């Protein structure tokens, strides 16, 4: 794997760190997943990006056709099975995340 360096304002860096911690991920994992999702979604409606994917032999993410694909995956009970194409259902909040949310408010 290649590494990249990203510059951002201090407040954005702090928010990214908190965001990553909220999901039990590293900042690199969040940036990777977000960028990957952005590019895959863009490939659906931009011929140029789609041709780049074809040239690089990048297969479409198995979740691409799902309405919930994106940041919702971080809180989904089925994220692993969905990534591999074994889950075709809809988004369902993971028990781990649900424990921190008070739905009574």
Secondary structure, 3 states (H helix, E strand, C coil): CCCCCCCCCHHHHHHHHHHHHHCCCCHHHHHHHHHHHHHHHHHHHCHHHHHHHHHHCCCCCCCCCCCCCCHHHHHECCHHHHHCCCCCCCCCECHHHHCCCCCCC
